[in-house]
């Protein structure tokens, strides 16, 4: 089933072509004021300006040619030439009726399927995941889930930091008697190795020699390196599982994977005249930036830029990516701009779309990057532990009579969901203040509020066991109509998220769904109503719950049936 916006868009394009004899984007958006209608087109103003005519007259010409059939109950012109469309309640009811048996609620997979690589999370080996990895992990995963649902072939890539000079130090430290088979505290392991490196010249010298042996693929050094990588994974993989992030070991393509390709990348850039020697280093001078992109250091050695260029070339040539998406800190904007420009110049990217989806910083109450009270970086595991503990306290307060295992399961869903949603519900480009009370609140735009709304609907459905499976949807109340129209907007919302790579658009939609459902529930008795109204309203409840479930699933947030 087409989205409402697509249906209107096609009708408007035809009307514009017939009225003016030109092709134009109708500039359709949901109406900002429901008083005027449901959708609004602003195209008359731009067309009138181009043709030097009156905007309202232009709007009248388009309206005269607009054929919407039973889709619209009213088409009006407001202000200087805004064309407003009000949907026909009978048509909306028919659309809702048609999606009842469909598990995807009428949302068809895209016609033009793409192979999309999503690069996200990227923890460093021999270090604990910290709060700085949260945003990349949950934003990247939500984007990947939405694109998956849309029907694209999504390839998740976890570009882990698993190569570099620091491994000489870590391997040498391990050889010195520190067993790497079970490193209980990765941070302490790294700190101890670094402390010895700084304090012991003989150890530092051995560490440098160890790097050389590792890069030469000496068997002993490679075995210890793999042990350290595996041990680090033992720490971060359970965190992905707790977060519901769909990253698995097979999605890892770390710096070590691209390392054999780097010399060839630099040689190719030099052969094409793109990279040149500059003060002993090999650099690419990119337009719009004062500092060049260094691809080989003075005296040899490669940088992140070289690896990222190798990754683009691999993803285009070997993975056949039509689109590559990077979710990384906004402070990396210049880096990615220069890498993308270089990849284009060198023909590494071909016709592949390169998207950088930057995100801001998680802040503490003091407005500074979120830290522990002692000023240290917050470990992600500790943050999630506290989230579940706080959520369990809330569950114990609200539903102390529930079985202990069920309370823990709800606490997990609410605690982890609260942390993720607090992040996802903000426009990713902005910084946001981490606030326990707000993220676990049962009201407002929070995961617990949405989870509770869903649980409340499921409770109603359990009580109404005898409901008809062949209900006819009727939208006689304005609250029924508002909820029904909102349910039908899910498809266009997902199109927007896939295009703009902003999960907060879906969060806002789900929050609005919960508030519209609440208004419907308060004003439209469900179980107490007589037939056929009862069955119609139960069908609307079911559609609202399923819409909420799809939306929360795409955000990677659990939705318990009982809270």
C-alpha positions in Angstrom: 0.0 0.0 0.0 1.3 3.4 -0.9 1.9 5.9 1.8 -0.6 8.8 2.0 2.1 11.2 1.1 3.1 9.3 -2.0 -0.5 9.1 -3.1 -0.9 12.9 -2.7 2.4 13.6 -4.2 1.5 11.7 -7.4 -1.8 13.5 -7.7 -0.3 16.9 -7.2 2.5 16.3 -9.8 -0.1 15.4 -12.3 -2.2 18.5 -11.5 0.8 20.8 -11.7 1.8 19.3 -15.1 -1.7 19.8 -16.4 -2.2 23.3 -14.9 1.2 24.8 -15.7 2.9 22.4 -18.2 5.9 21.8 -16.0 7.3 19.2 -13.6 7.7 20.3 -10.0 8.0 19.0 -6.5 4.7 19.6 -4.8 6.5 20.4 -1.5 4.1 18.4 0.4 4.3 18.2 4.2 1.9 17.2 7.0 -0.1 20.3 7.9 1.4 22.3 10.7 -2.1 23.2 12.0 -4.8 20.5 11.9 -7.4 23.2 11.8 -6.6 23.7 8.1 -6.3 20.0 7.1 -3.9 17.0 7.2 -1.4 17.8 4.4 -0.1 21.0 2.9 1.5 21.9 -0.4 3.6 25.1 -0.7 4.4 24.7 -4.4 2.0 27.5 -5.6 4.3 30.2 -4.2 7.5 29.0 -6.0 5.7 28.3 -9.3 4.0 31.8 -9.1 7.3 33.5 -8.6 8.9 31.6 -11.5 6.0 32.5 -13.8 5.5 36.0 -12.4 1.9 35.5 -11.4 -0.3 35.6 -8.3 0.3 32.7 -5.9 -3.4 32.3 -5.0 -4.3 32.3 -8.7 -1.6 29.6 -9.2 -3.0 27.6 -6.3 -6.5 27.9 -7.9 -5.1 26.5 -11.2 -3.6 23.5 -9.5 -6.6 22.9 -7.3 -8.8 22.8 -10.5 -6.7 20.0 -11.9 -6.3 18.1 -8.7 -8.0 14.7 -8.8 -8.0 13.0 -5.4 -11.2 11.1 -5.6 -12.4 9.7 -2.3 -9.0 10.3 -0.7 -9.8 13.9 0.3 -13.0 15.3 1.8 -11.8 18.9 1.4 -9.2 20.9 -0.6 -8.8 24.5 0.5 -6.4 27.4 -0.2 -5.1 29.5 2.7 -2.9 32.5 3.1 -0.8 33.5 0.1 -1.5 30.2 -1.6 -1.1 27.2 0.7 -3.0 24.2 -0.7 -4.5 22.2 2.2 -5.9 18.6 1.9 -8.2 17.1 4.5 -8.5 13.4 4.4 -11.8 11.7 4.0 -12.6 9.7 7.2 -14.4 7.0 5.2 -11.3 6.5 3.0 -9.0 6.5 6.1 -11.2 3.8 7.7 -10.9 1.7 4.5 -7.1 2.0 4.5 -7.0 0.9 8.2 -9.3 -2.0 7.4 -7.0 -3.2 4.6 -3.9 -3.3 6.8 -5.4 -5.3 9.7 -4.3 -8.7 8.3 -0.8 -7.4 7.3 2.0 -7.9 9.8 3.8 -4.9 8.1 0.7 -2.8 8.4 0.6 -2.1 4.7 4.2 -0.8 4.4 5.7 -2.2 1.2 9.4 -2.8 0.7 11.1 -0.2 -1.4 11.1 -0.7 -5.2 14.7 0.3 -5.7 16.6 -1.9 -3.2 20.2 -0.9 -2.4 23.1 -2.6 -0.8 23.8 -0.3 2.2 26.9 -0.5 4.4 26.4 1.0 7.9 29.6 1.7 9.8 29.0 2.1 13.5 30.2 1.5 17.1 33.9 0.9 16.5 35.3 0.1 20.0 39.1 -0.1 20.6 40.8 -3.4 21.5 42.2 -3.6 25.0 39.9 -0.9 26.3 36.5 -0.9 27.9 33.5 0.5 25.9 32.5 3.8 27.5 29.6 6.2 27.1 31.2 7.7 24.0 30.4 4.4 22.2 26.7 4.5 23.1 25.6 7.1 20.6 27.3 5.5 17.6 26.1 2.0 18.6 22.4 2.8 19.1 22.0 5.4 16.4 23.8 3.2 13.8 21.8 0.2 14.9 18.4 2.0 14.6 19.4 3.3 11.1 20.4 -0.3 10.1 17.1 -1.7 11.4 15.0 0.9 9.5 16.9 0.3 6.3 16.5 -3.5 6.8 12.7 -3.1 7.3 12.6 -0.9 4.1 13.9 -3.9 2.2 17.5 -2.8 1.5 20.4 -5.3 1.8 22.1 -3.9 4.9 25.7 -4.9 5.7 26.7 -3.9 9.3 30.4 -3.1 9.7 32.1 -2.7 13.1 35.4 -0.9 12.3 37.2 -1.9 15.5 40.6 -0.4 16.5 42.6 -3.6 16.6 46.0 -2.6 15.0 48.7 -0.1 15.7 51.9 0.6 17.7 50.2 0.2 21.0 49.9 -3.6 20.4 53.7 -3.9 20.7 53.4 -2.6 24.2 50.4 -4.8 25.1 51.9 -8.0 23.7 55.3 -7.3 25.3 53.5 -6.7 28.6 51.6 -10.0 28.2 54.9 -11.8 27.5 56.2 -10.4 30.8 53.9 -12.7 32.8 50.5 -11.0 32.6 48.1 -13.7 31.5 45.9 -12.5 28.6 43.5 -15.4 28.7 41.2 -13.6 31.1 41.7 -9.9 31.5 39.1 -8.9 34.0 39.8 -5.2 33.9 40.8 -4.0 30.4 41.4 -0.4 31.5 43.8 -1.5 34.2 45.6 -3.9 31.9 46.2 -1.0 29.4 47.2 1.5 32.1 49.7 -1.0 33.7 51.2 -1.6 30.2 51.5 2.1 29.5 53.0 2.8 32.9 55.7 0.2 32.3 56.3 1.5 28.8 56.8 5.1 30.1 58.9 4.0 33.1 61.1 1.2 31.8 63.3 2.1 28.7 64.2 -1.6 28.2 60.6 -2.6 28.1 59.8 0.3 25.7 62.6 -0.9 23.4 61.2 -4.4 23.5 57.7 -3.1 22.8 59.0 -1.4 19.6 60.7 -4.5 18.5 57.5 -6.5 19.2 55.5 -4.2 16.9 57.9 -4.9 14.1 57.5 -8.7 14.7 53.8 -8.3 14.8 53.7 -6.4 11.5 55.9 -9.1 10.0 53.2 -11.6 11.1 55.5 -13.5 13.5 53.5 -16.5 14.8 54.0 -15.9 18.5 53.1 -12.2 18.3 50.1 -12.9 16.1 48.8 -15.5 18.6 49.1 -13.1 21.5 47.5 -10.3 19.5 44.5 -12.6 18.7 44.2 -13.5 22.3 44.0 -9.8 23.3 41.4 -9.1 20.6 39.3 -12.1 21.6 39.5 -11.2 25.3 38.3 -7.6 24.5 35.4 -9.1 22.5 34.5 -11.1 25.6 33.9 -7.8 27.3 32.1 -5.8 24.5 29.9 -8.5 22.9 27.7 -9.0 26.0 27.2 -5.2 26.0 25.8 -5.3 22.5 23.5 -8.1 23.5 22.3 -6.1 26.6 21.7 -3.1 24.4 19.9 -5.2 21.7 22.4 -3.9 19.2 22.7 -6.3 16.2 26.5 -6.3 15.9 28.1 -9.8 15.8 31.7 -10.9 15.4 31.2 -11.5 11.7 30.4 -7.8 11.2 33.9 -6.8 12.5 36.2 -5.4 9.9 38.9 -3.7 12.0 42.0 -1.8 11.1 44.0 -5.1 10.9 41.7 -6.2 8.1 42.6 -3.2 6.0 46.2 -3.0 7.0 47.5 -5.1 4.0 45.7 -2.7 1.6 47.2 0.6 2.8 50.5 0.6 0.8 48.4 0.0 -2.4 46.0 2.8 -1.5 48.9 5.3 -1.1 50.6 4.1 -4.3 47.3 4.5 -6.2 46.8 8.0 -4.9 50.4 9.0 -5.8 50.1 7.4 -9.3 47.0 9.5 -10.0 48.7 12.6 -8.9 46.3 13.1 -6.0 48.7 12.5 -3.1 52.0 14.4 -3.0 55.0 14.6 -0.7 54.7 17.4 1.9 57.4 18.0 4.6 58.4 14.4 4.4 54.8 13.0 4.6 52.5 11.9 1.8 49.4 14.2 1.8 46.3 15.0 -0.2 45.4 18.6 -0.5 41.6 18.9 -0.5 39.5 21.8 -1.6 38.1 24.0 1.2 40.6 22.9 3.9 43.8 24.5 5.0 45.4 21.4 6.4 45.9 18.5 4.0 44.8 14.9 4.6 47.9 12.9 5.6 47.9 9.3 4.2 51.5 8.4 5.1 53.6 9.8 8.0 57.1 11.0 7.7 59.3 8.0 7.8 56.5 5.6 7.0 53.4 4.5 8.8 49.7 5.0 7.9 46.9 6.9 9.6 43.1 6.6 10.1 42.5 8.4 6.8 44.4 5.7 4.9 42.4 3.0 6.5 39.1 4.8 5.8 40.0 5.2 2.2 40.9 1.5 2.0 37.6 0.7 3.6 35.6 2.7 1.1 37.5 1.0 -1.8 36.8 -2.4 -0.3 33.1 -1.7 0.4 32.5 -0.4 -3.1 34.5 -3.1 -5.0 33.9 -6.2 -2.8 30.7 -5.5 -1.0 29.1 -3.6 -4.0 27.8 -0.9 -1.7 25.3 1.6 -3.3 25.4 3.6 -0.1 27.8 3.8 2.8 26.7 5.4 6.1 29.0 6.4 8.9 27.7 7.2 12.4 30.5 9.1 14.2 31.2 12.0 16.5 30.5 15.4 14.9 34.1 16.4 15.7 35.1 14.1 12.9 33.3 16.2 10.3 36.5 17.6 8.6 38.1 14.1 8.6 35.1 12.5 6.7 34.7 15.5 4.4 38.3 15.2 3.3 38.2 11.4 3.1 35.0 11.5 1.0 36.5 14.1 -1.3 39.7 12.1 -1.8 37.7 8.9 -2.4 35.8 10.7 -5.1 38.9 12.1 -6.8 40.6 8.7 -6.7 37.5 6.9 -8.1 37.4 4.7 -5.1 33.8 5.5 -4.4 32.4 5.2 -7.9 28.7 6.2 -7.9 28.2 5.1 -4.3 26.5 7.5 -2.0 28.7 8.4 1.0 26.7 9.7 4.0 28.2 11.0 7.3 25.6 10.9 10.1 27.4 12.9 12.9 26.2 13.1 16.5 26.8 15.4 19.4 28.1 14.7 22.9 26.4 13.2 25.9 26.7 15.9 28.7 26.5 15.8 32.4 24.4 18.1 34.5 27.3 20.6 34.5 27.1 20.9 30.7 30.4 19.2 30.2 31.1 15.7 28.7 29.5 13.1 31.0 32.1 11.7 33.5 32.2 9.9 36.8 32.3 12.0 40.0 36.1 11.4 40.1 36.3 12.8 36.5 36.9 9.5 34.8 35.2 8.3 31.6 32.0 6.3 32.4 32.2 2.7 31.4 29.2 1.7 29.4 28.7 -1.5 31.4 28.5 0.5 34.6 26.0 2.8 33.1 23.7 -0.1 32.0 24.0 -1.7 35.4 22.8 1.4 37.1 20.0 1.9 34.5 18.6 -1.6 35.3 19.0 -1.1 39.1 17.1 2.2 39.0 14.4 0.7 36.8 14.0 -2.3 39.1 13.4 0.2 42.0 10.6 1.8 39.9 9.1 -1.6 39.1 9.2 -2.7 42.7 7.4 0.5 43.7 4.7 0.2 41.0 4.2 -3.6 40.9 5.7 -5.2 43.9 3.4 -8.2 43.6 4.9 -9.4 40.3 7.2 -12.5 40.2 10.8 -11.6 40.7 11.9 -12.9 37.3 9.2 -10.9 35.6 10.2 -7.7 37.5 13.8 -8.2 36.4 12.8 -8.6 32.8 10.7 -5.5 32.9 13.5 -3.6 34.7 15.9 -4.7 31.9 13.4 -3.5 29.2 12.7 -0.2 30.9 16.3 0.6 32.1 18.0 -0.2 28.8 15.1 1.2 26.8 15.3 4.4 28.8 19.0 4.9 28.1 18.6 4.2 24.4 15.5 6.3 23.9 17.0 9.3 25.7 19.7 9.2 23.1 17.6 8.4 20.1 14.8 10.8 20.8 17.2 13.8 20.4 18.2 15.1 17.0 21.5 13.3 16.7 23.4 16.4 15.6 22.8 18.1 19.0 24.4 17.5 22.4 22.1 16.3 25.2 22.2 16.3 29.0 22.1 12.8 30.6 19.4 12.8 33.2 18.4 9.7 35.1 15.1 11.1 36.3 13.9 12.2 32.9 14.9 9.1 31.0 13.1 6.8 33.4 10.0 9.0 33.9 6.7 7.4 33.2 5.4 10.5 31.5 6.8 12.8 28.8 8.7 11.7 25.7 10.5 8.7 27.3 10.8 5.0 26.6 8.9 4.0 29.8 5.9 6.2 28.7 5.8 4.5 25.4 6.3 1.1 26.9 3.5 1.7 29.4 1.2 2.9 26.6 1.8 -0.3 24.8 1.3 -2.4 27.9 -2.0 -0.6 28.6 -3.3 -1.5 25.1 -2.2 -5.1 25.5 -4.1 -5.2 28.9 -7.2 -4.0 27.1 -6.8 -6.7 24.4 -6.4 -9.4 27.1 -9.6 -8.3 28.8 -11.5 -8.4 25.5 -10.9 -12.0 24.6 -14.2 -12.3 22.8 -13.6 -9.6 20.3 -14.6 -10.1 16.7 -11.9 -10.9 14.2 -13.9 -9.4 11.4 -14.5 -5.9 12.8 -15.4 -3.1 10.5 -13.4 0.0 11.3 -15.5 3.1 11.7 -14.1 6.5 12.7 -17.1 8.5 14.0 -15.2 10.3 16.8 -12.5 12.9 16.1 -10.3 11.0 18.5 -10.7 7.8 16.5 -10.0 9.6 13.3 -6.9 11.4 14.7 -5.5 8.0 15.9 -6.3 6.2 12.7 -4.7 8.9 10.5 -1.6 8.8 12.6 -1.3 5.0 12.4 -1.3 5.4 8.6 1.7 7.8 8.7 4.2 5.1 9.8 5.4 4.3 6.3 6.2 7.9 5.4 7.9 8.4 8.8 10.2 5.5 8.0 11.0 6.9 4.6 12.0 10.1 6.3 14.3 8.3 8.8 15.9 6.3 6.0 16.5 9.4 3.9 17.7 11.8 6.7 19.3 9.2 9.0 17.6 10.7 12.0 15.9 8.2 14.4 14.4 11.0 16.5 11.8 11.5 13.8 10.5 8.0 14.6 10.7 8.7 18.3 8.6 11.8 17.9 6.0 9.9 15.8 5.7 7.2 18.5 5.3 9.8 21.3 2.6 11.4 19.3 1.0 8.0 18.7 1.0 7.4 22.5 -0.6 10.8 23.2 -3.2 10.3 20.5 -4.0 6.9 21.8 -4.3 8.3 25.3 -6.8 10.9 24.1 -8.8 8.2 22.2 -8.8 6.0 25.3 -10.0 8.7 27.6 -12.8 9.9 25.3 -13.9 6.7 23.5 -15.0 3.8 25.8 -13.7 0.5 24.3 -14.8 -2.6 26.2 -17.9 -0.9 27.6 -19.2 0.1 24.2 -21.9 -1.8 22.3 -21.3 -3.7 19.1 -20.3 -2.9 16.4 -18.5 0.1 18.0 -16.7 -2.1 20.5 -15.1 -4.3 17.8 -14.2 -1.3 15.7 -12.4 0.4 18.7 -10.7 -2.9 19.6 -9.4 -3.1 16.1 -8.1 0.4 16.4 -6.4 -0.5 19.7 -4.8 -3.5 18.1 -3.4 -1.4 15.2 -2.1 1.2 17.6 -0.3 -1.5 19.6 1.2 -3.1 16.5 2.3 0.2 15.2 4.1 0.9 18.5 5.7 -2.5 18.4 7.1 -2.0 14.9 8.4 1.4 15.9 10.0 0.3 19.1 11.5 -2.8 17.4 13.1 -0.5 14.8 14.6 1.6 17.6 15.9 -1.6 19.3 13.7 -1.1 22.4 11.8 -3.9 24.1 8.0 -3.5 24.7 6.7 -5.8 27.5 3.1 -6.7 27.4 2.8 -6.0 31.2 4.4 -3.3 33.3 
